């Protein structure tokens, strides 16, 4: 038992484990069978490899995502490899595998820095790796920038807690051409050094202002986009908003923003005078310098004007998608990221308390990400903050003493929710099942697309919503026991931890 614990606690165990898994998948696993393995976005990134400046898609939107393709291009040129689709597919699989391996290495070091217990480290790695977005998607549909962005974001967090300014600058520059939201995280962390703050309950007026600001913002914007701009009628290739349930859907996203507001419920965090007292202006200058460098690079690259993905569309699509069905974002996030989403719902207050104590940089970065994209059912857009969220959730849980049964239940639920066991290419097994000619909303296409929120059909929305509720119920029954209150004779939940 001691040797097993030492093995699991070794900093190279999980990097090695995912390396062997990824190698096995690349050699023997399923591959996306259409367009040579390239999805729509994958085709775009593939055109960047010969010479991204000559690609039709090289515009002001995709210039922020060219780095992984550029690295693959350099690799091909060094080894004299032809940039055919088959080679591009394998190269991105390898890049994604190395990205997850490096993520695991730095993730372990972050957990050690925060003094997370051994059991909660295992819990954190289970949540990080056993989900569809990390264990399946990067190898099945690899020609994307998601996994590389997750790696860079993990390194960014590590450099931040270590106060490694050079590492943060380098990582932020790489994120600028990989994942726009990660780039803005880097700018915020560069400007706002880490400050571990004491927790104080906010004043009632502060809570009301934050609650009101978040909920009024999303209510106004959703009503404006749907009823005045009628933007839901212009969104293509996804499920349409269910008008019969629209009121419930709007109430649902307002409720999500209501809970997002709790991230800032710390009187110390809201102390403006303390903020300026702790502010280091040389760090602000470094952040501005990185911004200037990125702006200059983009200027000299001279990308084409974006024909499609304007800033307005990028910021409004998540709201429209979130209104397709009530709380579809939570259903989609659970489908894509697994049990971590359910644990966050159960321990949200603990998580927010820890987040508010991490200082203005972390709070601003996570808050901005959730404020802009927290309700998007296209969950892969949140992959960059997945390691961050798991780290701070593990830190929040670190104060509790859970039974071994809890960790076993989470492990089993994570295995099931990850769909690592699910065959995606079933039409190769049953030839009478063919590619759905009406898009991705029918079967067998839904076996893949049910995991990517806006393309989840109504049937799978209800099925996966039921699975999410079942997971939450199992977790609650593992964490609590039902007893009869002797005073009022009513049933109550009593903590087991």
Secondary structure, 3 states (H helix, E strand, C coil): CHHHHHHHHCCCHHHHHHHHHHHHHHHHCCCCCCHHHCCHHHHHHHHHHHHHHHCCCCECCHHHHCHHHHHHHHHHHHHCCCCCHHHHHHHHHHHHHHHHHHHHHHHHHHHHHCCCCHHHHHHHHHHHHCCHHHHCHHHHCCCCCHHHHHHHHHHHHHHHHCCCHHHHHHHHHHHCCCCHHHHHHHHHHHHCCCCCCCCCCCCHHHHHHHHHHHHHHHHHHHHHHHHHCCHHHCCCCCCCCCHHHHHHHHHHHHHHHHHHHHHHCCCCCCCHHHHHHHCCHHHHHHHHHHHHHHHHHHHHHCCECCCCCCHHHHHHHHHHHHCCCCCHHHHHHHHHHCHHHHHHHHCHHHHHHHHHHCCHHHHHHHHHHHHHHCCCCCHHHHHHHHHHHHHHHHHHHCCCCCCHHHHHHHHHHHHHHHCCCCCCCHHHCCCCCCCCCCCCCCCCCHHHHCCCHHHCCHHHHHHHHHHHHHHHHHHHHHHEEEEECCCCCCEEEEECC
